[in-house]
């Protein structure tokens, strides 16, 4: 075991003073397998992928899809998400990577952006769907349900790594550890010895709620892309507010604009407009079909009352 691996396995004491939780030992390493450390982050991502694949395969038949097609989707989906998530991060942190291109391939330092993963996943799904001649709207509306579930599970990896937390807070569930304190010493306007927002928890709760909302909407889907657009709207709202209190956000150039926050705002506006427009079109189409049906169905006259 290397020195870096040994240090990673040393527990960090995490406290939630407002909840009376003090010095909770938290380690990045879940366990060692034949001397090789298995990290919580990687294990949680693996669990999220396996669980979402299992649930999707079980439900595929109910929505006119084949479980084999879902498996094929995941074979291409996972690597595409990882590659695009890395590309997205590198593009917006190019000043760091331009001096040594080998850093691009060193993912052990972190550096995967969620929105890049979404783009990569969408590209993979669309390409596989076209190859298999599956309606893109049907597969996207089906599979997007499991994205917030996987996200929510994966966010606990941030807790075990003690990363991606928020600014200082006096709320009862504020979190503090040596990791948060060390990081905040370099962030102007923050107090390194005051608890911070556990943003991983906010996203976990938000994603879990969104997962159940999408399940219900998928069961009552009225038009194409309804479930996908609802996800973009819901997650856009969650991420917009969470990103506003994160201390490790990516910014657009030298501006104070947070990339993920701007993208979240765009997602909310565009998805809302499309939901309204597509919903209106679906209602008009239903009205036309209903009127046409009434023209062809003979409606018996009502019995007149005796005069």
C-alpha positions as CSV (number, residue, x, y, z in Angstrom):
1,X,0.0,0.0,0.0
2,X,1.4,3.4,-1.0
3,X,1.6,6.4,1.3
4,X,-1.3,8.1,-0.5
5,X,-3.4,5.0,0.0
6,X,-2.5,4.7,3.6
7,X,-3.4,8.4,4.2
8,X,-6.7,7.9,2.4
9,X,-7.7,5.0,4.7
10,X,-7.2,7.2,7.9
11,X,-10.6,8.2,9.2
12,X,-11.6,11.8,9.3
13,X,-13.7,12.9,12.3
14,X,-16.9,14.5,11.1
15,X,-19.2,16.4,13.4
16,X,-22.8,17.8,13.2
17,X,-22.7,20.0,16.3
18,X,-26.3,21.1,16.0
19,X,-27.5,17.5,16.0
20,X,-25.3,16.4,18.9
21,X,-23.2,14.2,16.6
22,X,-19.5,14.6,17.4
23,X,-16.3,13.0,16.0
24,X,-17.9,10.5,13.6
25,X,-15.1,8.5,12.0
26,X,-15.4,8.6,8.2
27,X,-12.9,7.0,5.9
28,X,-12.7,7.3,2.1
29,X,-11.8,3.6,2.0
30,X,-14.7,1.1,2.5
31,X,-12.5,-2.0,2.8
32,X,-9.3,-3.5,1.4
33,X,-9.5,-6.4,-1.0
34,X,-6.2,-8.4,-1.2
35,X,-4.4,-5.3,-0.1
36,X,-6.1,-3.1,-2.6
37,X,-8.3,-0.3,-1.2
38,X,-11.9,-0.1,-2.3
39,X,-13.1,3.4,-2.1
40,X,-16.6,4.4,-1.0
41,X,-17.0,6.7,-3.9
42,X,-16.3,4.1,-6.5
43,X,-18.3,1.4,-4.7
44,X,-21.3,3.7,-4.4
45,X,-21.2,4.6,-8.1
46,X,-21.0,0.9,-8.9
47,X,-24.0,0.2,-6.6
48,X,-26.0,3.1,-8.2
49,X,-25.3,1.7,-11.7
50,X,-26.1,-1.9,-10.8
51,X,-29.3,-0.9,-9.0
52,X,-30.6,1.3,-11.8
53,X,-29.8,-1.3,-14.4
54,X,-31.6,-4.0,-12.4
55,X,-34.7,-1.8,-11.9
56,X,-34.7,-0.7,-15.6
57,X,-34.4,-4.3,-16.8
58,X,-37.3,-5.4,-14.5
59,X,-39.6,-2.6,-15.7
60,X,-38.7,-2.6,-19.5
61,X,-41.4,-5.0,-20.6
62,X,-44.1,-2.8,-19.1
63,X,-43.2,0.0,-21.4
64,X,-42.7,-1.9,-24.6
65,X,-38.9,-2.2,-24.3
66,X,-36.7,-5.3,-24.1
67,X,-34.4,-5.9,-21.1
68,X,-31.6,-6.9,-23.6
69,X,-31.9,-3.5,-25.2
70,X,-31.5,-1.8,-21.8
71,X,-28.4,-3.9,-21.1
72,X,-26.9,-2.8,-24.4
73,X,-27.7,0.8,-23.6
74,X,-25.8,0.6,-20.3
75,X,-22.7,-1.0,-22.0
76,X,-22.3,2.2,-24.0
77,X,-23.9,4.6,-21.6
78,X,-21.4,4.1,-18.7
79,X,-18.1,4.7,-20.6
80,X,-19.7,7.6,-22.5
81,X,-20.7,9.3,-19.3
82,X,-17.3,9.0,-17.8
83,X,-15.4,10.3,-20.8
84,X,-17.7,13.2,-21.4
85,X,-17.8,14.1,-17.7
86,X,-14.0,14.3,-17.8
87,X,-13.9,16.3,-21.0
88,X,-16.4,18.8,-19.6
89,X,-14.3,19.3,-16.5
90,X,-11.0,19.6,-18.3
91,X,-12.5,22.2,-20.8
92,X,-13.5,24.5,-18.0
93,X,-10.3,23.9,-16.0
94,X,-8.0,24.2,-19.0
95,X,-5.6,26.6,-17.3
96,X,-4.7,23.8,-14.9
97,X,-4.3,21.1,-17.5
98,X,-2.7,23.0,-20.3
99,X,0.7,23.0,-18.6
100,X,0.8,19.2,-18.4
101,X,-1.6,17.3,-20.6
102,X,-0.8,14.1,-18.7
103,X,-3.0,15.4,-15.8
104,X,-6.0,14.9,-18.1
105,X,-5.7,11.2,-17.7
106,X,-5.0,11.2,-14.0
107,X,-8.6,10.9,-12.7
108,X,-7.5,9.8,-9.2
109,X,-7.2,13.5,-8.5
110,X,-10.9,13.9,-9.2
111,X,-12.4,16.1,-11.9
112,X,-15.7,14.6,-13.3
113,X,-18.5,17.1,-14.1
114,X,-22.0,15.8,-13.8
115,X,-23.5,17.8,-16.7
116,X,-20.8,16.4,-19.0
117,X,-21.8,12.9,-17.9
118,X,-25.5,13.7,-18.8
119,X,-24.4,14.9,-22.3
120,X,-22.3,11.8,-22.8
121,X,-25.1,9.5,-21.6
122,X,-27.7,11.2,-23.9
123,X,-25.4,10.9,-26.9
124,X,-24.9,7.2,-26.2
125,X,-28.6,6.5,-25.7
126,X,-29.5,8.3,-28.9
127,X,-26.9,6.5,-31.0
128,X,-27.9,3.1,-29.6
129,X,-31.6,3.8,-30.0
130,X,-31.1,4.8,-33.7
131,X,-29.1,1.6,-34.3
132,X,-31.8,-0.6,-32.7
133,X,-34.6,1.4,-34.2
134,X,-36.1,2.4,-30.9
135,X,-38.1,5.6,-30.5
136,X,-35.7,8.0,-28.9
137,X,-38.5,9.7,-26.9
138,X,-39.6,6.3,-25.5
139,X,-36.1,5.2,-24.3
140,X,-35.2,8.6,-22.9
141,X,-38.5,9.0,-21.0
142,X,-38.0,5.5,-19.6
143,X,-34.4,5.5,-18.6
144,X,-34.2,9.1,-17.3
145,X,-36.2,8.0,-14.2
146,X,-33.2,6.1,-12.8
147,X,-30.7,9.0,-13.2
148,X,-31.7,10.9,-10.0
149,X,-31.7,7.6,-8.1
150,X,-28.1,6.9,-9.2
151,X,-27.2,10.6,-8.6
152,X,-28.6,10.5,-5.0
153,X,-26.6,7.3,-4.2
154,X,-23.4,8.6,-5.7
155,X,-23.6,11.9,-3.7
156,X,-22.8,10.0,-0.5
157,X,-19.4,9.5,-2.0
158,X,-18.9,13.2,-1.5
159,X,-19.6,12.7,2.2
160,X,-17.0,10.0,2.6
161,X,-14.5,12.1,0.7
162,X,-15.5,15.2,2.6
163,X,-15.7,17.2,-0.6
164,X,-18.2,19.3,-2.6
165,X,-19.7,20.9,0.5
166,X,-21.2,24.4,0.9
167,X,-20.5,27.6,2.6
168,X,-20.8,28.3,6.4
169,X,-24.1,27.8,8.0
170,X,-25.7,28.0,11.5
171,X,-28.4,25.5,10.6
172,X,-28.7,22.5,13.0
173,X,-27.4,20.0,10.4
174,X,-24.2,22.0,9.6
175,X,-21.2,19.7,9.1
176,X,-17.6,20.3,10.1
177,X,-14.4,18.2,9.9
178,X,-10.7,18.7,9.4
179,X,-11.2,18.4,5.7
180,X,-13.8,21.2,5.6
181,X,-11.6,23.4,7.8
182,X,-8.5,22.8,5.7
183,X,-10.3,23.7,2.5
184,X,-12.0,26.8,3.8
185,X,-8.7,28.4,4.9
186,X,-8.1,29.2,1.3
187,X,-11.6,30.5,0.5
188,X,-12.0,34.2,1.2
189,X,-15.1,35.2,3.2
190,X,-15.5,31.9,4.9
191,X,-14.8,30.7,8.5
192,X,-12.7,27.5,8.5
193,X,-13.9,26.6,12.0
194,X,-17.7,27.0,11.5
195,X,-19.9,24.2,10.1
196,X,-20.8,24.1,6.4
197,X,-23.8,23.1,4.4
198,X,-23.8,19.4,3.7
199,X,-24.8,19.9,0.1
200,X,-24.4,16.2,-0.6
201,X,-27.4,15.6,1.7
202,X,-29.4,18.3,-0.1
203,X,-28.9,16.7,-3.5
204,X,-29.6,13.3,-2.1
205,X,-32.9,14.3,-0.7
206,X,-33.8,16.4,-3.8
207,X,-32.9,13.5,-6.2
208,X,-34.8,11.0,-4.2
209,X,-37.9,13.1,-4.3
210,X,-37.4,13.6,-8.0
211,X,-37.0,9.9,-8.6
212,X,-40.5,9.2,-7.1
213,X,-42.0,12.1,-9.0
214,X,-40.7,10.8,-12.3
215,X,-41.9,7.3,-11.6
216,X,-45.5,8.6,-11.2
217,X,-45.2,10.8,-14.3
218,X,-43.8,7.9,-16.4
219,X,-46.8,5.8,-15.4
220,X,-49.2,8.5,-16.7
221,X,-47.1,9.9,-19.6
222,X,-49.2,11.9,-22.0
223,X,-46.7,13.1,-24.6
224,X,-43.2,12.4,-25.8
225,X,-40.3,13.7,-23.7
226,X,-42.6,14.6,-20.8
227,X,-40.5,12.6,-18.3
228,X,-37.2,13.8,-19.6
229,X,-38.2,17.4,-19.5
230,X,-39.6,17.0,-16.0
231,X,-36.3,15.7,-14.9
232,X,-34.4,18.6,-16.5
233,X,-36.8,21.0,-14.7
234,X,-36.6,19.3,-11.3
235,X,-32.9,18.7,-11.2
236,X,-32.3,22.2,-12.7
237,X,-34.1,23.7,-9.7
238,X,-32.2,21.5,-7.2
239,X,-28.8,22.1,-8.7
240,X,-29.3,25.9,-9.1
241,X,-29.8,26.4,-5.4
242,X,-27.2,23.8,-4.3
243,X,-24.6,25.2,-6.7
244,X,-25.2,28.7,-5.3
245,X,-23.8,27.6,-1.9
246,X,-21.0,25.3,-3.1
247,X,-17.4,26.4,-2.5
248,X,-15.8,24.4,-5.3
249,X,-17.9,25.6,-8.3
250,X,-16.5,26.0,-11.8
251,X,-16.8,29.5,-13.2
252,X,-17.1,30.9,-16.7
253,X,-13.7,32.4,-17.5
254,X,-12.8,35.2,-15.1
255,X,-16.4,36.0,-14.3
256,X,-18.4,35.3,-11.1
257,X,-20.9,33.2,-13.1
258,X,-21.0,29.6,-11.9
259,X,-21.2,27.3,-15.0
260,X,-23.5,24.7,-13.4
261,X,-25.8,27.4,-12.0
262,X,-26.1,29.1,-15.4
263,X,-26.8,25.8,-17.1
264,X,-29.3,24.9,-14.5
265,X,-31.2,28.1,-15.0
266,X,-31.2,27.5,-18.8
267,X,-32.5,24.0,-18.2
268,X,-35.4,25.2,-16.0
269,X,-36.5,27.9,-18.5
270,X,-36.2,25.7,-21.6
271,X,-37.8,22.6,-20.1
272,X,-40.7,24.7,-18.6
273,X,-41.4,26.2,-22.0
274,X,-41.3,22.9,-23.8
275,X,-43.5,21.2,-21.2
276,X,-46.1,23.9,-21.7
277,X,-45.9,23.8,-25.5
278,X,-45.9,20.0,-25.8
279,X,-48.6,19.7,-23.2
280,X,-50.8,22.1,-25.2
281,X,-50.2,20.3,-28.4
282,X,-51.1,17.0,-26.8
283,X,-54.3,18.4,-25.5
284,X,-55.2,19.8,-28.9
285,X,-54.5,16.5,-30.6
286,X,-56.6,14.7,-28.0
287,X,-59.5,17.2,-28.6
288,X,-59.3,16.6,-32.4
289,X,-59.3,12.9,-32.0
290,X,-62.2,13.0,-29.6
291,X,-64.2,15.2,-32.0
292,X,-63.5,12.9,-34.9
293,X,-64.5,9.9,-32.8
294,X,-67.8,11.5,-31.9
295,X,-68.5,12.2,-35.6
296,X,-68.3,8.4,-36.3
297,X,-70.1,7.2,-33.2
298,X,-73.8,7.2,-33.4
299,X,-75.2,8.6,-30.2
300,X,-78.7,7.4,-29.5
301,X,-81.3,10.2,-28.9
302,X,-82.4,10.8,-25.4
303,X,-85.9,9.7,-24.5
304,X,-88.2,12.6,-24.4
305,X,-90.3,13.0,-21.2
306,X,-94.0,12.4,-21.6
307,X,-95.9,15.5,-22.2
